Amino acid sequence: YNWCTSMKVFFIGFGQAGGKIVDRFIEFDNRTNGSSFRAIAVNTARTDLMGLQHLNFEDRVLIGQTSVKGHGVGTDNDTGAQITFDEIDIIMNAIDRKGIGDTEAFIIVSGLGGGTGSGGSPVLARHLKKIYKEPVYVLGILPAPEEGRLYSYNAARSLATLVKEADNVILFDNSAWKNEGESIKGAFDRLNDEIVRRFGLLFRAGEIGQLGIGEMVVDSSEIINTLRGGGISSVGYAISEVINSAPVEKDRSFFDRIIGRKQIEERRPEDKLLGEDKTSRILSLVRRAMLGRLTLPCEYTTTSRALVLVAGPPDDLDRKGIEKAKSWVEENIAGVEVRGGDYPAQSRYVAAVVLLASIADAPRVTNLLEIAKETKATSERIDEENVLKLDESIEPLFE
Ligand code: GDP
């Protein structure tokens, strides 16, 4: 059954956002008795590493001790990149110590607008690719505009470098997920839940649970093949309540814990009408996942490859529905490769995850690149933000 296990992922949380999100992935893996995820966190700031709750202490790696003495690099991503370059061995040793085992993919998680993760991630991606044959993906967090132009500028530079170094960059846009009137910091916990829910489900697909494996199992090679075009990707998600299933035993369903009751979207009238028809319900759920709020809002019609995952009680998973949903996705994206399958999980919910890989048009990314150019043009006026130092507009962090 080797071919049908879930993806073995090695996470590297880089910087504050990256560390916190990876900490959540480990919590998720622990709570759900998984063993698919390994992780370390890397930072130049000691307090950020100390604040993590689920990673072992030996898996928290402090770099730049001589230069910044555990105080971080602020928003200076050039320094973040330089320290990472100089101390890459410390990071690689930590990865070795943890053990690669049967890792199938590396995922570097980082906020692209700051200093440590923004500057360090591209350097680490390049180095990992040199040493290992496994793909290196980045789960990158885009800053909200209110964080200031410097964050946008940093994110644009980091992103420009990452798309060259990593095998794929999957983005989550903080600004698309923050509620009106909510502070960005106040939103972090909620946003991190949204992130872990989507990617946790995607990367655990294919596991052999109490309910066995799916009829149309999604294995790790299908995720890897979907992402193989590189560039930038985005993820959609939707859930609905199971209609005619027996209630599941409380606390036994790991799936319920991921999704959580509060996350239920209001059922739309069309879902009620289709309630008896499993095939149409699955099609409608997948449509909602793709047409609803994506991790990175984008022009989904420009997607090259896609993967559709439908998880829930076996009774509610319908092969025909998944096939129809795959065809529907295929009709609506630029490419023709759409993979997909099911993931049996004991739950009161059915969830759909749609991975839209290698998209060609995302307004937020275009906007970030524009801000970066303007910032360069007006850098004298915002000198106090320390932008002058970064002399090339959206030049990569390094060549
Ligand atoms: P670094 O430590 O220098 O890498 O920088 P940070 O990770 O503190 O910040 C970089 C970006 O990540 C900023 O745009 C923050 O808004 C964002 N960020 C920081 N913490 C979190 C978090 O917990 N969740 C999310 N979604 N974004 C965060």
Residues whose N, C-alpha, C, O or C-beta is under 5 A from the ligand:
A	BS01	GDP	F14 G15 Q16 A17 G18 K20 G74 G111 L112 G113 G114 G115 T116 G117 S118 I141 L142 P143 A144 F188 L191 N192
